[in-house]
Amino acid sequence: MSRETPGLTVGIPSEADPNERRVAIVPATIPALNKLGLSVIVESGVGVESGFTDEAYRNRNATVCKTRDEVFQQADIVLQVQYLGAAGDPGRADVSRFREGQVVIGSCDPLTFPEPVRDLADCGATGFSLELVPRITRAQSMDVLSSMATISGYRAVLLAATAAPRMFPLLMTAAGTLKPARVLVIGAGVAGLQAIATAKRLGAVVSGYDIRPAVKEQVESLGGRFVELNVSMGETETKGGYAKEMDEDFYRRQQEAMKNVVAECDIVITTAAIPGRQAPVLVTEKMVAAMAPGSVIVDIAAERGGNCEVTVSGQTIDHNGVKVLGPVNLPSDVPVHASEMLSRNALTFLQGLISDGGVNIDLTDEILRDTLLTRNGQIENARVRETLDLPVPDVASGDNSPEIAAAAAGDKSSD
């Protein structure tokens, strides 16, 4: 699809989810969008929660609109952090605001919430889902999952440190020596590695576990000890080097081998998620019961059911003296840097989508092909069509096999 009319308008409305504090585009990104031939309009107050005032947008050549509806009405391209199913019921209600031919870009978790994609197709809008960006080198700068996973891993450690009844570092004091906290991070994707690095900087003794032996070097390079279990694993990686979904028998054997490791830790942070599916249970109720009172579990896969059997999404519970945290949307807790990263991701994506001032969807580009959801009233994405039990075209997009994305739990998506 090609549009020859120059001077397209990019609109940044407020987020449908009232609890979302991030913004899709920050003021510093606007000059680069202008160089692409795009003008920018934003809803008044859209960046306040992220620390960006209306005046900051005006100073970067953006037009500030009074209402959200005004942005939707004027924008050729709508950029949102989360839309459709990822934004809950308010996100689905936005479908009535989209119009035929309008381009919508953001994260919408279409593999978990495929039905709203039908609504998007019915209204004629062209939709892209950024969490479907393929994991190739060229796409790293637009990988929203990795960006947000970095923040989730960092934030999870801070939550654990706050909830724990002990400090993380070894301290030699006049009142005696304080032993360092023992932290176990399960999953060494982007979020897990960031959690390991953050816990180590705080002074904890850190261990990391992942079903992929290849990440051992990464864990150790951050100062962590790699946990090796005597569990026969077979093939554990996809062709992209990410962890594969394993069968129930593997998870059962893994849980049994992990029991003693978990019992010895003061803090456990779990990060494993599966695109469009329930997160695997890695920490059972029996494992939690074996932990010492005062221990803490932070489960950043809580939104997908949780890696811990007793996790309650969005709540902190006390399970026989063990605090179990099930935080949701952790990146929104760090809205300034989260928004800056998302803004750069969106800019890079647009640089591949915009040509000569117009939208050019080149389906030979696997990034555009894999992220395209809807166009001309049709659902285009092969993975979404498969989820909806629709016929899948002969030319499927990328590697459609599910992957455990330890990095991305916490943003309603996976890495």
Secondary structure, DSSP 8 states (H G I E B T S, - for coil): -B------EEEE---SSTT----S--GGGHHHHHHTT-EEEEETTTTGGGT--HHHHHHTT-EEESSHHHHHHH-SEEEEEE-GGGGHHHHHHGGGG--TT-EEEEE--TTTS-HHHHHHHHTT-EEEEGGG---SGGGGGG-HHHHHHHHHHHHHHHHHHHHSSS-SS-EEETTEEE---EEEEE--SHHHHHHHHHHHHTT-EEEEE-S-GGGHHHHHHTT-EE---S------B-TTS-EE---HHHHHHHHHHHHHHHHT-SEEEE----TTS-----B-HHHHHTS-TT-EEEETTGGGT-SBTT--TT-EEEETTEEEE----GGGGSHHHHHHHHHHHHHHHHHHHEETTEEB--TTSHHHHHHEEEETTEE--HHHHHHTT----SS--S--S-EE-TT-TTTTS--
